[in-house]
Amino acid sequence: MICLSHESVLNYYNTNFQLMQHHNYSLGELENMMPWEREIYIMLLMQFLKDEQERQKNEQAKYKSQRR
């Protein structure tokens, strides 16, 4: 297991669990990533989730304004 110095062991396992359960990564894929590669994928995933949340918020606002 390769951990980055700024990432706790608990956070490492929690992130792996979330990636496996919700985003279909395998443990082998995660453990075979270089630390910098893992950080890039996590950063991209976080940006995607943020964009998706914003899109959903905009859709809800549009739906509410159409109902009035």
Gaussian input, Z-matrix of N, CA and C with variables (Angstrom, degrees):
# hf/3-21g

backbone

0 1
 N
 C     1     B1
 C     2     B2     1     A1
 N     3     B3     2     A2     1     D1
 C     4     B4     3     A3     2     D2
 C     5     B5     4     A4     3     D3
 N     6     B6     5     A5     4     D4
 C     7     B7     6     A6     5     D5
 C     8     B8     7     A7     6     D6
 N     9     B9     8     A8     7     D7
 C    10    B10     9     A9     8     D8
 C    11    B11    10    A10     9     D9
 N    12    B12    11    A11    10    D10
 C    13    B13    12    A12    11    D11
 C    14    B14    13    A13    12    D12
 N    15    B15    14    A14    13    D13
 C    16    B16    15    A15    14    D14
 C    17    B17    16    A16    15    D15
 N    18    B18    17    A17    16    D16
 C    19    B19    18    A18    17    D17
 C    20    B20    19    A19    18    D18
 N    21    B21    20    A20    19    D19
 C    22    B22    21    A21    20    D20
 C    23    B23    22    A22    21    D21
 N    24    B24    23    A23    22    D22
 C    25    B25    24    A24    23    D23
 C    26    B26    25    A25    24    D24
 N    27    B27    26    A26    25    D25
 C    28    B28    27    A27    26    D26
 C    29    B29    28    A28    27    D27
 N    30    B30    29    A29    28    D28
 C    31    B31    30    A30    29    D29
 C    32    B32    31    A31    30    D30
 N    33    B33    32    A32    31    D31
 C    34    B34    33    A33    32    D32
 C    35    B35    34    A34    33    D33
 N    36    B36    35    A35    34    D34
 C    37    B37    36    A36    35    D35
 C    38    B38    37    A37    36    D36
 N    39    B39    38    A38    37    D37
 C    40    B40    39    A39    38    D38
 C    41    B41    40    A40    39    D39
 N    42    B42    41    A41    40    D40
 C    43    B43    42    A42    41    D41
 C    44    B44    43    A43    42    D42
 N    45    B45    44    A44    43    D43
 C    46    B46    45    A45    44    D44
 C    47    B47    46    A46    45    D45
 N    48    B48    47    A47    46    D46
 C    49    B49    48    A48    47    D47
 C    50    B50    49    A49    48    D48
 N    51    B51    50    A50    49    D49
 C    52    B52    51    A51    50    D50
 C    53    B53    52    A52    51    D51
 N    54    B54    53    A53    52    D52
 C    55    B55    54    A54    53    D53
 C    56    B56    55    A55    54    D54
 N    57    B57    56    A56    55    D55
 C    58    B58    57    A57    56    D56
 C    59    B59    58    A58    57    D57
 N    60    B60    59    A59    58    D58
 C    61    B61    60    A60    59    D59
 C    62    B62    61    A61    60    D60
 N    63    B63    62    A62    61    D61
 C    64    B64    63    A63    62    D62
 C    65    B65    64    A64    63    D63
 N    66    B66    65    A65    64    D64
 C    67    B67    66    A66    65    D65
 C    68    B68    67    A67    66    D66
 N    69    B69    68    A68    67    D67
 C    70    B70    69    A69    68    D68
 C    71    B71    70    A70    69    D69
 N    72    B72    71    A71    70    D70
 C    73    B73    72    A72    71    D71
 C    74    B74    73    A73    72    D72
 N    75    B75    74    A74    73    D73
 C    76    B76    75    A75    74    D74
 C    77    B77    76    A76    75    D75
 N    78    B78    77    A77    76    D76
 C    79    B79    78    A78    77    D77
 C    80    B80    79    A79    78    D78
 N    81    B81    80    A80    79    D79
 C    82    B82    81    A81    80    D80
 C    83    B83    82    A82    81    D81
 N    84    B84    83    A83    82    D82
 C    85    B85    84    A84    83    D83
 C    86    B86    85    A85    84    D84
 N    87    B87    86    A86    85    D85
 C    88    B88    87    A87    86    D86
 C    89    B89    88    A88    87    D87
 N    90    B90    89    A89    88    D88
 C    91    B91    90    A90    89    D89
 C    92    B92    91    A91    90    D90
 N    93    B93    92    A92    91    D91
 C    94    B94    93    A93    92    D92
 C    95    B95    94    A94    93    D93
 N    96    B96    95    A95    94    D94
 C    97    B97    96    A96    95    D95
 C    98    B98    97    A97    96    D96
 N    99    B99    98    A98    97    D97
 C   100   B100    99    A99    98    D98
 C   101   B101   100   A100    99    D99
 N   102   B102   101   A101   100   D100
 C   103   B103   102   A102   101   D101
 C   104   B104   103   A103   102   D102
 N   105   B105   104   A104   103   D103
 C   106   B106   105   A105   104   D104
 C   107   B107   106   A106   105   D105
 N   108   B108   107   A107   106   D106
 C   109   B109   108   A108   107   D107
 C   110   B110   109   A109   108   D108
 N   111   B111   110   A110   109   D109
 C   112   B112   111   A111   110   D110
 C   113   B113   112   A112   111   D111
 N   114   B114   113   A113   112   D112
 C   115   B115   114   A114   113   D113
 C   116   B116   115   A115   114   D114
 N   117   B117   116   A116   115   D115
 C   118   B118   117   A117   116   D116
 C   119   B119   118   A118   117   D117
 N   120   B120   119   A119   118   D118
 C   121   B121   120   A120   119   D119
 C   122   B122   121   A121   120   D120
 N   123   B123   122   A122   121   D121
 C   124   B124   123   A123   122   D122
 C   125   B125   124   A124   123   D123
 N   126   B126   125   A125   124   D124
 C   127   B127   126   A126   125   D125
 C   128   B128   127   A127   126   D126
 N   129   B129   128   A128   127   D127
 C   130   B130   129   A129   128   D128
 C   131   B131   130   A130   129   D129
 N   132   B132   131   A131   130   D130
 C   133   B133   132   A132   131   D131
 C   134   B134   133   A133   132   D132
 N   135   B135   134   A134   133   D133
 C   136   B136   135   A135   134   D134
 C   137   B137   136   A136   135   D135
 N   138   B138   137   A137   136   D136
 C   139   B139   138   A138   137   D137
 C   140   B140   139   A139   138   D138
 N   141   B141   140   A140   139   D139
 C   142   B142   141   A141   140   D140
 C   143   B143   142   A142   141   D141
 N   144   B144   143   A143   142   D142
 C   145   B145   144   A144   143   D143
 C   146   B146   145   A145   144   D144
 N   147   B147   146   A146   145   D145
 C   148   B148   147   A147   146   D146
 C   149   B149   148   A148   147   D147
 N   150   B150   149   A149   148   D148
 C   151   B151   150   A150   149   D149
 C   152   B152   151   A151   150   D150
 N   153   B153   152   A152   151   D151
 C   154   B154   153   A153   152   D152
 C   155   B155   154   A154   153   D153
 N   156   B156   155   A155   154   D154
 C   157   B157   156   A156   155   D155
 C   158   B158   157   A157   156   D156
 N   159   B159   158   A158   157   D157
 C   160   B160   159   A159   158   D158
 C   161   B161   160   A160   159   D159
 N   162   B162   161   A161   160   D160
 C   163   B163   162   A162   161   D161
 C   164   B164   163   A163   162   D162
 N   165   B165   164   A164   163   D163
 C   166   B166   165   A165   164   D164
 C   167   B167   166   A166   165   D165
 N   168   B168   167   A167   166   D166
 C   169   B169   168   A168   167   D167
 C   170   B170   169   A169   168   D168
 N   171   B171   170   A170   169   D169
 C   172   B172   171   A171   170   D170
 C   173   B173   172   A172   171   D171
 N   174   B174   173   A173   172   D172
 C   175   B175   174   A174   173   D173
 C   176   B176   175   A175   174   D174
 N   177   B177   176   A176   175   D175
 C   178   B178   177   A177   176   D176
 C   179   B179   178   A178   177   D177
 N   180   B180   179   A179   178   D178
 C   181   B181   180   A180   179   D179
 C   182   B182   181   A181   180   D180
 N   183   B183   182   A182   181   D181
 C   184   B184   183   A183   182   D182
 C   185   B185   184   A184   183   D183
 N   186   B186   185   A185   184   D184
 C   187   B187   186   A186   185   D185
 C   188   B188   187   A187   186   D186
 N   189   B189   188   A188   187   D187
 C   190   B190   189   A189   188   D188
 C   191   B191   190   A190   189   D189
 N   192   B192   191   A191   190   D190
 C   193   B193   192   A192   191   D191
 C   194   B194   193   A193   192   D192
 N   195   B195   194   A194   193   D193
 C   196   B196   195   A195   194   D194
 C   197   B197   196   A196   195   D195
 N   198   B198   197   A197   196   D196
 C   199   B199   198   A198   197   D197
 C   200   B200   199   A199   198   D198
 N   201   B201   200   A200   199   D199
 C   202   B202   201   A201   200   D200
 C   203   B203   202   A202   201   D201

   B1=1.4481
   B2=1.5207
   B3=1.3215
   B4=1.4555
   B5=1.5131
   B6=1.3175
   B7=1.4604
   B8=1.5135
   B9=1.2998
   B10=1.4519
   B11=1.5142
   B12=1.3053
   B13=1.4587
   B14=1.5225
   B15=1.3250
   B16=1.4575
   B17=1.5345
   B18=1.3076
   B19=1.4628
   B20=1.5273
   B21=1.3309
   B22=1.4654
   B23=1.5269
   B24=1.3025
   B25=1.4667
   B26=1.5225
   B27=1.3302
   B28=1.4670
   B29=1.5262
   B30=1.3179
   B31=1.4571
   B32=1.5264
   B33=1.3235
   B34=1.4633
   B35=1.5303
   B36=1.3331
   B37=1.4654
   B38=1.5235
   B39=1.3194
   B40=1.4611
   B41=1.5294
   B42=1.3289
   B43=1.4625
   B44=1.5178
   B45=1.3343
   B46=1.4645
   B47=1.5261
   B48=1.3196
   B49=1.4603
   B50=1.5266
   B51=1.3201
   B52=1.4663
   B53=1.5313
   B54=1.3142
   B55=1.4650
   B56=1.5224
   B57=1.3281
   B58=1.4646
   B59=1.5285
   B60=1.3328
   B61=1.4588
   B62=1.5216
   B63=1.3175
   B64=1.4628
   B65=1.5217
   B66=1.3300
   B67=1.4610
   B68=1.5274
   B69=1.3171
   B70=1.4671
   B71=1.5298
   B72=1.3262
   B73=1.4590
   B74=1.5241
   B75=1.3126
   B76=1.4677
   B77=1.5180
   B78=1.3208
   B79=1.4517
   B80=1.5242
   B81=1.3105
   B82=1.4644
   B83=1.5166
   B84=1.3350
   B85=1.4661
   B86=1.5271
   B87=1.3196
   B88=1.4651
   B89=1.5158
   B90=1.3294
   B91=1.4601
   B92=1.5224
   B93=1.3237
   B94=1.4618
   B95=1.5294
   B96=1.3229
   B97=1.4604
   B98=1.5204
   B99=1.3033
   B100=1.4584
   B101=1.5305
   B102=1.3273
   B103=1.4704
   B104=1.5235
   B105=1.3283
   B106=1.4648
   B107=1.5247
   B108=1.3317
   B109=1.4610
   B110=1.5307
   B111=1.3216
   B112=1.4659
   B113=1.5289
   B114=1.3249
   B115=1.4633
   B116=1.5179
   B117=1.3221
   B118=1.4660
   B119=1.5231
   B120=1.3234
   B121=1.4703
   B122=1.5242
   B123=1.3118
   B124=1.4627
   B125=1.5250
   B126=1.3363
   B127=1.4547
   B128=1.5338
   B129=1.3331
   B130=1.4654
   B131=1.5270
   B132=1.3188
   B133=1.4584
   B134=1.5211
   B135=1.3260
   B136=1.4637
   B137=1.5269
   B138=1.3281
   B139=1.4599
   B140=1.5223
   B141=1.3302
   B142=1.4625
   B143=1.5261
   B144=1.3417
   B145=1.4639
   B146=1.5318
   B147=1.3184
   B148=1.4587
   B149=1.5325
   B150=1.3274
   B151=1.4669
   B152=1.5266
   B153=1.3280
   B154=1.4672
   B155=1.5243
   B156=1.3186
   B157=1.4581
   B158=1.5307
   B159=1.3094
   B160=1.4629
   B161=1.5264
   B162=1.3307
   B163=1.4650
   B164=1.5314
   B165=1.3368
   B166=1.4621
   B167=1.5282
   B168=1.3174
   B169=1.4587
   B170=1.5327
   B171=1.3286
   B172=1.4599
   B173=1.5242
   B174=1.3235
   B175=1.4716
   B176=1.5229
   B177=1.3338
   B178=1.4618
   B179=1.5202
   B180=1.3142
   B181=1.4623
   B182=1.5256
   B183=1.3104
   B184=1.4701
   B185=1.5263
   B186=1.3219
   B187=1.4590
   B188=1.5277
   B189=1.3308
   B190=1.4680
   B191=1.5122
   B192=1.3162
   B193=1.4675
   B194=1.5344
   B195=1.3201
   B196=1.4646
   B197=1.5286
   B198=1.3167
   B199=1.4682
   B200=1.5117
   B201=1.3037
   B202=1.4615
   B203=1.4718
   A1=108.22
   A2=114.99
   A3=120.49
   A4=107.72
   A5=116.97
   A6=121.86
   A7=108.82
   A8=115.43
   A9=119.74
   A10=108.69
   A11=116.32
   A12=120.23
   A13=113.14
   A14=117.69
   A15=120.19
   A16=112.84
   A17=117.28
   A18=120.95
   A19=109.14
   A20=116.74
   A21=119.67
   A22=109.73
   A23=115.22
   A24=120.29
   A25=109.72
   A26=116.87
   A27=120.35
   A28=110.84
   A29=117.07
   A30=120.43
   A31=111.26
   A32=117.38
   A33=122.38
   A34=110.54
   A35=116.47
   A36=120.48
   A37=111.53
   A38=117.26
   A39=120.56
   A40=110.50
   A41=116.92
   A42=120.46
   A43=110.71
   A44=117.02
   A45=119.77
   A46=110.86
   A47=116.77
   A48=120.85
   A49=110.55
   A50=116.70
   A51=120.68
   A52=111.20
   A53=116.57
   A54=120.37
   A55=111.57
   A56=117.04
   A57=120.24
   A58=111.16
   A59=117.98
   A60=121.95
   A61=113.04
   A62=116.93
   A63=119.99
   A64=114.73
   A65=117.34
   A66=118.65
   A67=112.92
   A68=116.75
   A69=124.00
   A70=115.91
   A71=117.33
   A72=119.63
   A73=107.71
   A74=116.97
   A75=120.00
   A76=108.51
   A77=116.41
   A78=120.51
   A79=110.27
   A80=116.56
   A81=120.21
   A82=112.23
   A83=116.24
   A84=119.77
   A85=111.00
   A86=115.75
   A87=120.18
   A88=111.66
   A89=117.00
   A90=120.20
   A91=112.79
   A92=117.56
   A93=120.63
   A94=113.01
   A95=117.43
   A96=120.09
   A97=110.02
   A98=115.11
   A99=120.54
   A100=106.52
   A101=118.63
   A102=119.65
   A103=113.52
   A104=117.69
   A105=119.92
   A106=111.17
   A107=116.93
   A108=121.70
   A109=109.67
   A110=115.95
   A111=121.85
   A112=110.14
   A113=116.76
   A114=120.35
   A115=111.53
   A116=117.30
   A117=120.59
   A118=110.12
   A119=117.30
   A120=119.65
   A121=111.37
   A122=117.61
   A123=120.76
   A124=110.13
   A125=117.34
   A126=121.43
   A127=110.68
   A128=117.14
   A129=120.99
   A130=111.31
   A131=116.80
   A132=120.62
   A133=111.14
   A134=117.23
   A135=120.44
   A136=110.62
   A137=117.86
   A138=120.84
   A139=110.60
   A140=117.15
   A141=121.15
   A142=110.83
   A143=116.69
   A144=120.46
   A145=111.26
   A146=117.28
   A147=121.42
   A148=110.63
   A149=116.88
   A150=121.10
   A151=111.25
   A152=116.06
   A153=120.71
   A154=110.78
   A155=116.77
   A156=120.88
   A157=110.43
   A158=117.68
   A159=122.30
   A160=110.63
   A161=116.81
   A162=120.98
   A163=110.42
   A164=116.47
   A165=120.41
   A166=111.07
   A167=116.37
   A168=120.36
   A169=110.27
   A170=116.48
   A171=120.53
   A172=111.71
   A173=116.56
   A174=120.61
   A175=111.08
   A176=117.10
   A177=120.79
   A178=110.93
   A179=117.09
   A180=120.84
   A181=110.14
   A182=116.98
   A183=121.48
   A184=109.93
   A185=117.28
   A186=122.08
   A187=110.32
   A188=116.98
   A189=120.93
   A190=111.14
   A191=117.38
   A192=119.98
   A193=110.84
   A194=118.53
   A195=121.82
   A196=110.84
   A197=117.00
   A198=120.93
   A199=111.50
   A200=118.92
   A201=121.08
   A202=113.34
   D1=132.27
   D2=177.14
   D3=-109.42
   D4=118.66
   D5=177.02
   D6=-113.66
   D7=141.54
   D8=174.01
   D9=-79.79
   D10=149.18
   D11=-175.12
   D12=-61.18
   D13=-27.03
   D14=-178.29
   D15=-91.77
   D16=1.05
   D17=-179.17
   D18=-111.23
   D19=125.55
   D20=178.82
   D21=-72.02
   D22=158.78
   D23=178.35
   D24=-62.25
   D25=-41.71
   D26=178.56
   D27=-60.08
   D28=-44.12
   D29=179.27
   D30=-65.07
   D31=-37.77
   D32=178.04
   D33=-58.46
   D34=-49.60
   D35=-179.36
   D36=-69.46
   D37=-39.14
   D38=178.37
   D39=-62.49
   D40=-44.03
   D41=178.72
   D42=-63.88
   D43=-43.89
   D44=176.83
   D45=-58.09
   D46=-45.04
   D47=-179.71
   D48=-59.80
   D49=-47.52
   D50=-179.35
   D51=-62.19
   D52=-43.03
   D53=179.68
   D54=-64.67
   D55=-37.44
   D56=179.26
   D57=-72.85
   D58=-43.71
   D59=-174.60
   D60=-74.87
   D61=-39.58
   D62=-170.58
   D63=-108.55
   D64=-14.34
   D65=-174.54
   D66=-131.72
   D67=13.21
   D68=170.31
   D69=60.97
   D70=29.19
   D71=170.38
   D72=-82.38
   D73=149.77
   D74=173.01
   D75=-94.87
   D76=157.47
   D77=178.71
   D78=-60.90
   D79=-38.48
   D80=178.16
   D81=-61.42
   D82=-43.67
   D83=177.38
   D84=-59.14
   D85=-45.20
   D86=-177.82
   D87=-66.30
   D88=-43.36
   D89=-177.54
   D90=-72.84
   D91=-22.94
   D92=179.55
   D93=-87.38
   D94=-5.53
   D95=178.99
   D96=-74.75
   D97=145.36
   D98=170.60
   D99=-70.74
   D100=149.49
   D101=-178.29
   D102=-54.26
   D103=-41.54
   D104=179.75
   D105=-68.42
   D106=-34.23
   D107=179.01
   D108=-66.32
   D109=-43.15
   D110=177.98
   D111=-59.80
   D112=-44.77
   D113=179.65
   D114=-62.40
   D115=-39.28
   D116=179.34
   D117=-64.50
   D118=-47.01
   D119=179.71
   D120=-62.31
   D121=-40.46
   D122=178.84
   D123=-65.58
   D124=-42.26
   D125=178.33
   D126=-61.78
   D127=-44.56
   D128=178.72
   D129=-64.01
   D130=-41.00
   D131=178.51
   D132=-64.69
   D133=-41.61
   D134=178.60
   D135=-63.15
   D136=-39.96
   D137=178.13
   D138=-66.08
   D139=-41.40
   D140=177.45
   D141=-60.04
   D142=-46.07
   D143=-179.43
   D144=-64.83
   D145=-38.61
   D146=177.00
   D147=-63.64
   D148=-44.99
   D149=178.26
   D150=-63.41
   D151=-40.60
   D152=179.57
   D153=-65.30
   D154=-40.79
   D155=177.62
   D156=-62.90
   D157=-41.61
   D158=178.30
   D159=-64.91
   D160=-41.05
   D161=178.46
   D162=-62.17
   D163=-43.16
   D164=179.60
   D165=-65.47
   D166=-39.24
   D167=178.64
   D168=-63.41
   D169=-41.56
   D170=178.08
   D171=-65.47
   D172=-39.64
   D173=177.14
   D174=-62.63
   D175=-42.49
   D176=179.04
   D177=-64.44
   D178=-40.93
   D179=178.92
   D180=-65.14
   D181=-40.46
   D182=178.12
   D183=-64.46
   D184=-43.25
   D185=179.83
   D186=-62.73
   D187=-44.02
   D188=179.62
   D189=-63.93
   D190=-40.29
   D191=-178.72
   D192=-70.13
   D193=-28.53
   D194=179.02
   D195=-75.02
   D196=-26.59
   D197=-177.88
   D198=-77.18
   D199=-16.64
   D200=-177.32
   D201=-80.29

